[in-house]
């Protein structure tokens, strides 16, 4: 640790010395003027695929957006870490990095989280064909994550990197830490003036685990390759391959962590044609996807294909889109529609609906309506209604449609240094099916009773650069539901500044954060025998310090810094004062 800090200090000193130097060399006035013609080397910005996320407009407060800095310049290491910033989200962790991280929201089990990779549903496949382990979806290829918050569902849209400049970009990331943690990441992005583009990302992670605990040795390799061709802003084609291979060793103590080896490969072909270059007007999108899961010793390999055809149109105050989608044998086909509109300036309306056909002659429907109203003095009102008669786990033959009606509403206040929102929600009863394979002691979730919820979240800038943020979640039901304890909160204090004026503005940045997540006693589902698991109350704290100079970022993160002896899942411990640190370099040549 000492050597690491000394090395970081040396880098900072060298960077400071280099930036402070002034060129005192006399100008050579004897050289002749070079009149040789040279090609234009100024970077040009080329068209790119539109970000595959819900098109606006949307009521204020119904969507969370995490741009590139939120993924790199923060305490976020996995997608589950990112979603933990959303009120009411509980991340069931089987241990530290490398173990299962199951995101639970709304008491709906696997139906509470939907993930889309560049607009394509990211379906669970392999040993666990019901739950998604969001700790295993690499953030390395992503430039942005958008989350649409419904009363009982999170729709997560992952947007891969879109290189628009002809200046080549590359990045290297190296990190280490306790338990022999090692992380090596590299990326390369290039666009040519012809419209041709190439992007490549490689991400390697490894740790040796902690003996006699649920945090076992782990190794993963994620590769991403994308080739694209956009000769004009009105037409484009791309093909990307995302490959993930990982291995989790069994625990020394039987019954904590199973041996888990897995490989997944997704190939995505996309094509679009638009009538205009500014993103408005009619547009057609065609997508074809193949997904293969293999190398799992517990189940045989499996492949599936998806196809989607979307037709829509956008104008200054709204959009409309219809999508026909065909998936695997469990989801033969479905048709979706979405629309958004600003009929008058203070009002915003949005809606989406879906009819799906499932295997074994099953079917399901859902409808979501949202509305927003902007008021004077920075006040905003927004509300959502989500009705469904749908399946929660189509891959299970025993699943049948459940009818639910969920509503939520909130009042939001935004000023220059303050943002505050108070909301209420009402969710219907629901019976989640299946159990996450990565959390060995957890046999499943119990039925969720009809529940009302109070949510409070906000942010405050106390002083320039000093920010407070947090959320509080409280279900109005005795004892709460599974992984929804009666009191659950997350708060953080962050200092962020570019005050070191010896550097040009924007070159130097310092960020420090201390965060705390706490919850009261509740329930954590049932074990394999059907016995209710008690969820003890816990408080976990973490710190994050990062220094950025030009394209170099030095970071240090410590989890469970308060030495909490509790855990996120009963029976699966979490290490105390686990830390890792490293450096990222970003190049544009």
C-alpha positions in Angstrom: 0.0 0.0 0.0 2.9 2.4 0.9 4.6 1.7 -2.4 1.4 2.3 -4.2 0.9 5.7 -2.5 4.5 6.7 -3.1 4.1 5.8 -6.8 1.0 7.9 -7.0 2.7 10.8 -5.4 5.6 10.5 -7.8 3.2 10.5 -10.8 1.5 13.7 -9.4 4.8 15.4 -8.9 6.1 14.6 -12.4 2.8 15.7 -13.9 2.9 19.0 -11.9 6.5 19.6 -13.0 5.7 19.0 -16.6 2.7 21.2 -16.6 4.6 24.1 -15.0 7.4 24.2 -17.5 7.6 27.0 -20.1 9.2 26.7 -23.5 12.1 29.2 -23.5 13.7 28.0 -26.7 14.3 30.9 -29.1 12.3 30.9 -32.3 14.2 29.8 -35.4 13.8 32.6 -37.9 16.1 31.1 -40.5 13.9 28.2 -41.5 12.0 28.6 -44.7 8.2 28.5 -44.7 7.0 25.0 -45.6 4.5 25.3 -48.5 4.0 21.6 -49.0 0.4 20.6 -49.0 -0.7 18.2 -46.2 -4.0 16.4 -45.6 -6.4 17.9 -43.0 -5.6 16.3 -39.6 -8.3 18.1 -37.7 -10.6 15.6 -36.0 -14.0 15.4 -37.6 -17.2 14.4 -35.9 -19.1 11.7 -37.7 -22.7 10.4 -37.4 -23.3 7.5 -35.0 -26.2 5.2 -34.1 -28.8 6.9 -31.9 -28.5 5.8 -28.3 -30.9 2.9 -27.9 -33.0 4.1 -24.9 -36.6 5.4 -24.5 -37.1 8.4 -26.6 -38.3 11.6 -25.0 -39.9 13.5 -23.8 -40.4 11.9 -20.4 -41.8 13.4 -17.2 -39.0 14.9 -15.0 -37.9 12.6 -12.2 -38.9 9.3 -13.9 -35.5 8.5 -15.4 -31.9 8.2 -14.1 -29.0 8.9 -16.4 -25.4 7.8 -15.7 -23.0 9.2 -18.3 -19.4 8.2 -18.8 -18.0 10.0 -15.8 -20.6 8.3 -13.5 -19.1 5.0 -14.7 -15.4 5.9 -14.4 -15.1 8.7 -11.9 -17.0 7.2 -9.0 -17.1 4.3 -6.6 -18.9 2.1 -9.2 -17.3 -1.2 -10.1 -20.3 -3.2 -11.4 -23.8 -2.5 -12.8 -25.3 -3.6 -9.5 -23.2 -0.9 -7.7 -24.6 1.7 -10.1 -28.3 0.7 -9.5 -27.7 0.9 -5.8 -28.0 4.7 -6.1 -31.7 4.4 -7.0 -34.2 4.6 -4.1 -35.6 1.2 -3.0 -33.0 -1.0 -4.7 -31.5 -3.8 -2.7 -28.3 -5.5 -3.9 -28.1 -9.1 -2.6 -24.4 -9.7 -2.6 -22.9 -13.2 -2.1 -19.6 -11.6 -1.1 -17.2 -9.1 -2.6 -16.4 -8.6 -6.2 -16.8 -11.8 -8.3 -19.7 -13.2 -6.3 -23.3 -13.0 -7.3 -24.9 -9.5 -7.1 -28.7 -9.9 -7.6 -30.6 -6.6 -7.8 -34.0 -6.7 -6.2 -36.7 -4.1 -6.7 -40.4 -3.8 -6.1 -40.8 -7.3 -4.5 -41.1 -8.8 -8.0 -38.0 -11.0 -8.0 -36.7 -11.5 -11.6 -39.6 -9.4 -13.0 -38.4 -6.3 -11.1 -35.4 -5.7 -13.4 -35.3 -5.6 -17.2 -32.0 -5.1 -19.0 -31.5 -3.9 -22.6 -28.1 -4.0 -24.3 -28.3 -1.4 -27.2 -32.0 -1.9 -27.2 -31.9 -5.7 -27.2 -33.4 -7.6 -24.2 -30.5 -9.1 -22.3 -32.1 -12.5 -21.3 -30.8 -14.8 -18.6 -29.4 -18.0 -20.1 -27.6 -21.0 -18.7 -27.7 -22.4 -15.2 -29.9 -19.6 -14.0 -32.4 -18.8 -16.8 -34.6 -16.7 -14.5 -32.5 -14.2 -12.6 -29.8 -12.0 -14.1 -26.6 -11.6 -12.1 -25.8 -7.9 -12.8 -22.3 -8.2 -11.3 -21.4 -10.3 -14.4 -22.4 -7.7 -17.0 -19.2 -5.8 -17.8 -19.3 -2.0 -17.7 -16.1 -1.8 -19.8 -17.8 -1.3 -23.3 -20.4 1.2 -22.0 -20.6 4.9 -22.4 -23.9 5.5 -20.7 -26.6 3.8 -18.6 -30.2 5.0 -18.5 -32.7 3.7 -16.0 -36.5 4.1 -16.4 -38.2 3.8 -13.0 -41.6 2.3 -12.9 -43.6 1.7 -9.7 -42.4 -1.9 -9.4 -39.9 -2.4 -12.3 -36.5 -1.0 -13.4 -35.9 -0.8 -17.1 -32.1 -0.6 -17.5 -30.7 0.6 -20.9 -27.0 -0.1 -21.5 -25.5 2.0 -24.3 -22.2 0.9 -25.7 -19.4 3.3 -26.7 -20.0 5.4 -29.8 -16.8 6.8 -31.2 -17.7 10.0 -33.3 -14.3 11.6 -33.7 -11.7 10.6 -36.2 -9.1 11.1 -33.5 -8.2 7.6 -32.3 -9.1 7.0 -28.6 -7.6 4.3 -26.4 -7.6 3.6 -22.7 -5.7 1.4 -20.2 -6.8 0.6 -16.7 -4.7 -1.3 -14.1 -5.9 -2.0 -10.5 -4.9 -4.2 -7.6 -6.0 -4.8 -4.1 -6.5 -7.2 -1.3 -7.1 -11.0 -1.9 -4.7 -10.7 -4.9 -7.2 -8.6 -6.8 -6.1 -7.8 -10.3 -7.8 -5.9 -13.0 -6.5 -5.1 -16.5 -8.6 -3.3 -19.0 -7.8 -1.9 -22.5 -9.8 -0.3 -25.2 -9.3 1.0 -28.7 -11.7 3.1 -30.8 -11.2 4.4 -34.3 -13.4 6.1 -36.9 -12.5 6.9 -40.5 -14.0 9.8 -42.6 -15.6 7.2 -44.8 -17.9 6.3 -41.9 -16.2 3.1 -41.1 -15.6 2.5 -37.4 -13.9 -0.1 -35.2 -14.0 -0.5 -31.4 -12.3 -3.1 -29.2 -12.4 -3.6 -25.4 -10.7 -6.3 -23.3 -11.4 -6.6 -19.5 -9.6 -9.1 -17.2 -10.5 -9.6 -13.5 -9.1 -12.0 -11.0 -9.0 -12.4 -7.2 -7.8 -15.2 -4.9 -10.8 -15.1 -2.6 -10.9 -15.3 1.2 -10.6 -18.7 2.8 -13.5 -20.2 4.8 -15.9 -17.6 3.5 -18.4 -17.2 0.7 -16.0 -14.9 -1.2 -14.1 -17.6 -3.3 -11.4 -17.3 -6.0 -12.8 -15.8 -9.1 -11.6 -15.1 -12.7 -13.3 -13.4 -15.7 -12.4 -12.3 -19.2 -14.8 -10.0 -21.1 -14.1 -9.1 -24.8 -16.1 -6.7 -27.0 -15.7 -6.0 -30.6 -17.8 -3.7 -32.8 -17.5 -2.8 -36.5 -19.8 -0.2 -38.0 -20.4 1.7 -41.2 -22.4 5.0 -41.4 -21.7 6.7 -44.7 -24.4 9.3 -43.9 -26.5 10.2 -40.8 -29.5 8.6 -42.5 -28.3 5.0 -42.9 -25.9 2.8 -40.9 -25.1 -0.8 -40.1 -23.1 -2.4 -37.3 -22.2 -5.7 -35.8 -20.9 -6.3 -32.4 -19.7 -9.3 -30.4 -19.7 -9.4 -26.6 -18.0 -12.5 -25.1 -17.9 -13.2 -21.4 -16.1 -16.1 -19.6 -15.8 -16.5 -15.9 -15.1 -19.1 -13.2 -16.1 -19.1 -9.6 -14.5 -21.6 -7.2 -16.5 -23.5 -4.6 -16.3 -22.4 -1.0 -14.2 -24.3 1.6 -17.4 -24.6 3.7 -20.0 -26.6 2.0 -23.3 -24.9 1.2 -22.0 -21.3 0.8 -20.7 -21.0 -2.8 -21.0 -23.5 -5.6 -18.5 -24.1 -8.4 -19.7 -22.0 -11.3 -18.1 -21.9 -14.7 -19.8 -20.1 -17.5 -19.3 -18.7 -21.0 -21.7 -16.4 -22.9 -21.4 -14.9 -26.4 -23.8 -12.3 -27.9 -23.7 -11.3 -31.5 -25.8 -8.2 -32.4 -26.5 -7.0 -36.0 -28.2 -3.6 -36.3 -29.3 -1.6 -39.3 -31.2 1.7 -39.4 -32.6 4.0 -42.1 -33.9 7.5 -41.4 -35.6 10.1 -43.6 -33.7 13.1 -42.0 -30.2 13.8 -40.7 -31.3 15.6 -37.5 -32.9 12.6 -35.8 -36.5 13.7 -36.6 -39.0 12.2 -39.0 -39.6 8.5 -39.9 -37.0 5.9 -38.9 -36.7 2.1 -39.4 -34.5 -0.2 -37.2 -33.7 -3.8 -37.8 -32.0 -6.0 -35.2 -30.9 -9.6 -35.3 -29.2 -11.3 -32.3 -27.7 -14.7 -31.5 -26.8 -15.7 -27.9 -24.9 -18.9 -26.9 -24.2 -20.2 -23.3 -21.7 -23.0 -22.9 -19.1 -24.5 -20.6 -21.4 -24.8 -17.6 -20.9 -28.2 -15.9 -24.4 -28.1 -14.4 -26.4 -27.7 -17.6 -26.0 -28.4 -21.3 -25.2 -25.6 -23.7 -28.0 -23.6 -25.2 -28.5 -21.0 -28.0 -31.2 -18.6 -28.8 -32.0 -16.0 -31.5 -33.8 -12.7 -31.4 -35.1 -10.5 -34.2 -36.8 -7.1 -34.0 -38.3 -4.7 -36.5 -39.1 -1.2 -35.3 -40.8 1.6 -37.2 -41.3 5.1 -35.7 -41.3 8.8 -36.1 -40.1 11.7 -34.0 -41.0 15.4 -34.1 -40.2 18.4 -31.9 -42.7 17.6 -29.2 -43.0 13.8 -29.2 -42.5 10.5 -30.8 -44.3 7.2 -31.6 -42.8 3.8 -32.2 -44.0 0.2 -32.9 -41.7 -2.8 -32.5 -42.3 -6.4 -33.5 -40.0 -8.8 -31.7 -39.3 -12.6 -32.0 -37.3 -14.3 -29.3 -36.7 -17.9 -28.1 -39.2 -20.8 -27.7 -40.2 -19.4 -24.3 -41.1 -16.0 -25.9 -42.0 -16.7 -29.5 -43.2 -13.2 -30.4 -44.3 -9.9 -28.9 -45.5 -6.5 -30.2 -44.6 -3.3 -28.4 -45.7 0.3 -28.8 -44.5 3.5 -27.2 -45.4 7.2 -27.5 -44.6 10.5 -25.8 -46.0 13.9 -26.3 -46.0 17.5 -24.9 -49.5 18.7 -25.8 -48.9 22.0 -23.9 -45.6 23.2 -22.5 -46.1 22.4 -18.8 -47.6 18.9 -19.5 -45.7 15.8 -20.5 -47.4 12.5 -21.4 -45.8 9.1 -22.1 -47.1 5.6 -22.6 -46.0 2.1 -23.6 -47.7 -1.2 -24.0 -46.8 -4.8 -24.9 -48.6 -8.0 -25.9 -46.5 -11.1 -25.7 -47.0 -14.7 -26.6 -45.1 -17.3 -24.5 -44.5 -21.0 -24.7 -47.1 -23.6 -23.7 -49.9 -21.4 -25.2 -49.4 -18.7 -22.5 -49.8 -14.9 -23.2 -49.4 -11.7 -21.3 -50.1 -7.9 -21.6 -48.8 -4.8 -19.9 -49.5 -1.1 -20.0 -47.7 1.8 -18.5 -48.8 5.5 -18.4 -46.8 8.4 -17.1 -47.6 12.1 -16.8 -45.7 15.2 -15.6 -46.6 18.7 -14.8 -44.1 21.6 -14.4 -45.1 24.3 -11.9 -43.6 27.6 -10.9 -40.7 27.9 -8.4 -39.0 24.8 -9.6 -41.8 22.4 -8.6 -42.7 19.3 -10.7 -45.4 16.7 -10.3 -45.2 13.3 -11.9 -47.1 10.1 -11.7 -47.1 6.5 -13.1 -49.7 3.8 -13.5 -48.5 0.3 -14.5 -51.0 -2.4 -15.2 -50.0 -6.0 -16.1 -51.5 -9.4 -16.6 -48.2 -11.0 -17.4 -45.6 -13.7 -16.6 -42.8 -13.0 -14.2 -40.5 -15.9 -15.3 -41.4 -17.2 -18.8 -38.6 -19.8 -18.7 -40.4 -21.7 -16.0 -43.2 -23.9 -17.3 -45.1 -23.5 -14.0 -45.4 -19.8 -14.3 -48.7 -18.2 -15.1 -50.0 -14.7 -15.6 -50.5 -12.5 -12.5 -52.7 -9.4 -12.6 -51.2 -6.4 -10.9 -51.9 -2.6 -10.8 -49.2 -0.4 -9.4 -49.3 3.4 -9.0 -46.8 6.0 -7.9 -46.6 9.7 -7.7 -44.1 12.3 -6.5 -43.5 16.0 -6.0 -40.1 17.4 -6.9 -38.4 20.7 -6.2 -35.3 21.8 -8.2 -33.3 24.9 -7.5 -29.7 25.9 -8.2 -28.1 24.0 -5.3 -31.0 21.9 -4.1 -33.0 19.0 -5.5 -35.6 17.2 -3.4 -38.3 14.6 -4.2 -40.9 13.0 -2.0 -43.0 10.1 -3.5 -45.6 7.6 -2.6 -46.3 4.2 -4.3 -48.8 1.4 -4.0 -47.9 -2.0 -5.3 -50.1 -5.1 -5.7 -49.4 -8.5 -4.2 -47.1 -10.7 -6.2 -45.7 -14.2 -6.1 -42.1 -14.2 -7.4 -40.8 -17.6 -8.8 -37.4 -19.1 -9.1 -34.3 -18.5 -7.1 -30.9 -17.0 -8.0 -28.4 -19.8 -8.6 -25.5 -17.7 -7.3 -26.9 -17.2 -3.8 -26.7 -20.8 -2.4 -28.5 -20.4 0.9 -31.5 -18.6 -0.7 -34.2 -21.0 -1.8 -36.5 -18.2 -3.2 -38.6 -15.2 -2.3 -41.8 -15.4 -0.4 -45.1 -13.8 -1.7 -45.2 -10.1 -1.5 -48.3 -8.5 0.0 -49.9 -5.4 -1.3 -47.8 -2.5 0.1 -47.6 1.2 0.1 -44.2 2.9 0.1 -42.7 6.3 1.0 -39.6 7.4 -0.9 -37.5 10.5 -0.2 -34.3 11.4 -2.2 -32.4 14.5 -2.9 -29.1 16.4 -3.3 -27.7 19.5 -1.7 -24.6 21.6 -2.5 -23.5 22.9 0.8 -20.5 24.8 -0.5 -18.9 25.0 -4.0 -17.6 21.4 -4.6 -19.2 19.9 -1.5 -22.3 17.8 -2.1 -24.7 15.8 0.0 -27.0 13.2 -1.5 -29.1 10.3 -0.4 -32.4 8.4 -0.4 -34.7 6.9 2.1 -37.2 4.0 1.5 -39.9 2.9 3.8 -42.6 0.3 3.1 -45.8 0.8 5.1 -46.1 -2.8 6.2 -45.2 -4.6 9.4 -41.7 -6.2 8.9 -41.5 -5.2 5.3 -41.3 -7.7 2.4 -38.3 -9.9 1.5 -35.2 -7.7 1.0 -37.4 -4.7 1.6 -36.7 -3.9 5.3 -38.9 -1.3 7.0 -36.2 1.3 6.9 -33.6 1.5 4.1 -31.4 4.4 3.3 -28.2 5.5 1.5 -26.4 8.8 2.1 -23.1 10.2 0.7 -20.9 13.2 1.1 -18.8 14.1 -1.9 -16.1 16.7 -2.5 -15.3 17.5 -6.2 -13.2 20.3 -7.4 -10.8 21.5 -10.1 -9.3 24.2 -7.8 -5.6 23.6 -8.5 -5.1 26.6 -10.9 -1.5 25.8 -11.8 -3.2 23.5 -14.4 -5.4 24.7 -17.2 -9.1 24.5 -16.4 -10.5 21.0 -16.7 -7.1 19.3 -16.6 -7.0 18.6 -12.9 -9.8 17.2 -10.8 -10.0 15.8 -7.2 -12.9 13.7 -6.0 -13.5 12.3 -2.5 -16.6 10.5 -1.3 -17.8 8.8 1.8 -21.0 6.8 1.6 -23.2 4.8 4.0 -26.0 2.3 3.3 -28.1 1.1 6.2 -31.2 -0.9 6.8 -33.3 -2.3 9.7 -34.2 -5.9 10.4 -36.5 -7.7 7.9 -36.9 -10.9 6.0 -34.7 -12.4 3.3 -36.8 -15.0 1.6 -36.8 -18.7 2.4 -34.2 -21.4 2.4 -34.4 -24.7 0.4 -36.6 -26.2 3.1 -39.1 -23.3 3.1 -38.0 -21.8 6.3 -38.1 -18.0 6.5 -34.6 -16.3 6.6 -34.2 -13.4 8.9 -32.4 -10.3 7.5 -30.4 -8.6 10.3 -30.0 -4.9 10.3 -26.7 -3.6 9.0 -24.7 -0.5 8.1 -22.0 -0.5 5.5 -19.7 2.4 4.8 -17.3 3.0 1.9 -14.8 5.6 0.7 -13.6 6.6 -2.7 -10.7 9.0 -3.6 -9.7 9.9 -7.1 -7.3 12.3 -8.7 -7.4 13.1 -12.4 -4.6 15.0 -14.3 -5.3 15.3 -18.1 -5.9 11.6 -19.1 -4.5 10.0 -15.9 -6.8 9.0 -13.1 -5.5 7.5 -9.8 -8.2 5.9 -7.6 -8.5 4.2 -4.3 -11.7 2.5 -3.0 -12.4 0.9 0.3 -15.6 -1.1 1.0 -17.0 -1.9 4.4 -14.6 0.6 6.0 -16.5 0.5 9.3 -15.8 -3.2 9.7 -19.4 -4.3 9.7 -19.8 -8.0 10.6 -23.1 -8.3 8.9 -23.9 -9.3 5.4 -26.3 -8.6 2.5 -27.6 -12.1 2.4 -27.9 -14.3 5.6 -25.2 -16.9 5.7 -23.0 -15.2 3.1 -20.4 -13.0 4.8 -18.9 -9.8 3.4 -15.2 -8.9 4.0 -14.3 -6.1 6.3 -12.2 -3.1 5.1 -11.7 -4.6 1.6 -9.8 -2.1 -0.6 -8.4 -1.9 -4.1 -6.6 0.9 -6.0 -5.2 1.6 -9.4 -4.8 4.0 -12.3 -6.5 4.7 -15.6 -4.9 6.3 -18.7 -7.0 7.8 -21.5 -5.2 8.6 -24.8 -6.5 10.4 -27.9 -3.7 9.5 -30.4 
